[in-house]
């Protein structure tokens, strides 16, 4: 006689597979979040380097940096850098952190708050942006 066996998965097997898929997806999402954080920090550093280049071109033409007596956001540089053609547009921070600028005719400090580790090549300015983790700054 032929026995008719039902073929399929048991409830336990299905639950184990669902649990494994859940664990794998949480690992992938965690690593994706870390990559996003690093990408935002890399954009901030790149934007600071572009601003630094624009400030150096401004200095070459005017023999002085834009003066800002208070530590302010970079929007104060719009008149000097964007309107004069040294940079196409002022960079916008990828999250709620902001860029900061303070400068005299001979020195300046650009800085921003970073979410991850401070990238190589950072220097410290006397004035810093409030940061959740660390600061990155450039000066001439």
ABEGO torsion letter per residue (X at the ends): XBBBBBBEBBAAAAAAAAAAAAAAAAAAAAAAAAAAAAAAAAAAAAAAAAAAAAAAAAAAAAGBBBBBABBBBAAAAAAAAAAAGABABBBBBABABBBBBBBBAABBBBBBBBABBBBBGBBBBABBBBBAABBBBBBX
